[in-house]
Amino acid sequence: MKKKFFNLAVAMSVIASSLAFSSCGDDDDDEDEPKQEQNTNNNTNNDQKDENTKKPVGDPSISVKVAKGDSYQISNTTIGVYNQDLVVEDVTASTITLKLSGNAIEDSKITIGTGSNPSYAVFIDEDFTVKAASQSEAQATPNMVLFICPDAATLASGSTAKDPKINGEAGITMFQKME
């Protein structure tokens, strides 16, 4: 009986020691792999991508002075538009040409202006676009007015419009400048 117990103990110790040695071998393989914090080509590429993405500048505002080439993110929770891209393509004394895009807005290029009959940027829910609209068109759908051009080189939330029908129903559009 003692001999069987001894043989069983020897067999168990051989099995246990082989398992211990194999698990140590697995740990050594992990040491050869690069650590996450080490500078590898992949980490360097990710850092470069972060440098190329646009970052917010300053605080969001409901009114901004714009110049050609400026880039903004716009949001209007009433309409359901969040962090959409707006790029200023051209600015004249009486008009601003813009390109809008994002996940809630199909690429839209519009020109809005100032003057006695200003134009408005109106979100069209059916096809996810933004179009330039006259004052009478904006009054027909005041709750969809994204922004206006109250004077030269200025974009402002529709909630700032002088027309009480529009400013009373338009949601607040926030502009966040991006660098």
NORVENQUI-V842175 format. One record per residue. N is the residue number from 1. RES is the residue in three letters. PHI is phi in whole degrees, -180 to 180 (NA if undefined). PSI is psi in whole degrees, -180 to 180 (none if undefined). Layout:
n res phi psi
N RES PHI PSI
N RES PHI PSI
This chain:
n res phi psi
1 MET NA -41
2 LYS -64 -35
3 LYS -66 -42
4 LYS -64 -42
5 PHE -65 -41
6 PHE -63 -46
7 ASN -63 -40
8 LEU -65 -41
9 ALA -65 -41
10 VAL -65 -44
11 ALA -62 -42
12 MET -66 -40
13 SER -68 -35
14 VAL -65 -44
15 ILE -65 -45
16 ALA -63 -42
17 SER -69 -35
18 SER -68 -36
19 LEU -67 -40
20 ALA -64 -43
21 PHE -68 -37
22 SER -70 -35
23 SER -70 -33
24 CYS -65 -37
25 GLY -63 -37
26 ASP -66 -39
27 ASP -63 -38
28 ASP -65 -35
29 ASP -64 -35
30 ASP -66 -30
31 GLU -66 -28
32 ASP -75 -22
33 GLU -78 144
34 PRO -67 143
35 LYS -78 158
36 GLN -61 -37
37 GLU -82 -7
38 GLN -73 151
39 ASN -80 103
40 THR -111 170
41 ASN -59 -39
42 ASN -64 -44
43 ASN -64 -39
44 THR -64 -43
45 ASN -63 -40
46 ASN -64 -40
47 ASP -63 -39
48 GLN -66 -38
49 LYS -64 -41
50 ASP -63 -36
51 GLU -68 -29
52 ASN -85 -16
53 THR -78 148
54 LYS -77 145
55 LYS -122 150
56 PRO -65 147
57 VAL -125 123
58 GLY 71 -169
59 ASP -93 150
60 PRO -62 151
61 SER -143 159
62 ILE -93 -4
63 SER -148 134
64 VAL -140 144
65 LYS -86 132
66 VAL -118 158
67 ALA -137 159
68 LYS -55 132
69 GLY 93 -13
70 ASP -62 150
71 SER -130 136
72 TYR -136 158
73 GLN -109 136
74 ILE -119 149
75 SER -143 142
76 ASN -145 104
77 THR -67 -28
78 THR -63 -42
79 ILE -85 -25
80 GLY 93 29
81 VAL -108 119
82 TYR -127 130
83 ASN 49 50
84 GLN -91 149
85 ASP -86 138
86 LEU -132 123
87 VAL -120 130
88 VAL -84 114
89 GLU -90 -31
90 ASP -160 147
91 VAL -135 127
92 THR -120 -176
93 ALA -65 -25
94 SER -129 -1
95 THR -140 158
96 ILE -133 127
97 THR -104 130
98 LEU -130 152
99 LYS -119 128
100 LEU -118 144
101 SER -160 171
102 GLY 151 -171
103 ASN -79 -19
104 ALA -104 -10
105 ILE -127 123
106 GLU -67 155
107 ASP -52 122
108 SER -133 133
109 LYS -119 124
110 ILE -135 158
111 THR -124 123
112 ILE -119 156
113 GLY -139 177
114 THR -108 -172
115 GLY 116 -166
116 SER -69 -26
117 ASN -126 77
118 PRO -66 160
119 SER -108 159
120 TYR -127 150
121 ALA -95 116
122 VAL -116 131
123 PHE -80 129
124 ILE -103 105
125 ASP -64 -34
126 GLU -64 -37
127 ASP -122 13
128 PHE 55 43
129 THR -120 170
130 VAL -120 135
131 LYS -130 155
132 ALA -79 133
133 ALA -130 152
134 SER -76 173
135 GLN -63 -40
136 SER -67 -37
137 GLU -66 -39
138 ALA -66 -37
139 GLN -67 -28
140 ALA -71 -30
141 THR -135 63
142 PRO -64 -26
143 ASN -74 -7
144 MET -109 7
145 VAL -76 119
146 LEU -82 -53
147 PHE -157 169
148 ILE -131 172
149 CYS -119 86
150 PRO -70 -29
151 ASP -157 178
152 ALA -53 129
153 ALA 61 26
154 THR -123 134
155 LEU -114 140
156 ALA -144 154
157 SER -57 146
158 GLY -60 -22
159 SER -70 -10
160 THR -98 2
161 ALA -60 147
162 LYS -70 -28
163 ASP -70 118
164 PRO -64 -30
165 LYS -66 -40
166 ILE -75 -52
167 ASN -68 -22
168 GLY -76 -26
169 GLU -113 -18
170 ALA -71 138
171 GLY -75 161
172 ILE -78 123
173 THR -100 128
174 MET -104 137
175 PHE -109 126
176 GLN -119 113
177 LYS -67 140
178 MET -118 142
179 GLU -102 none
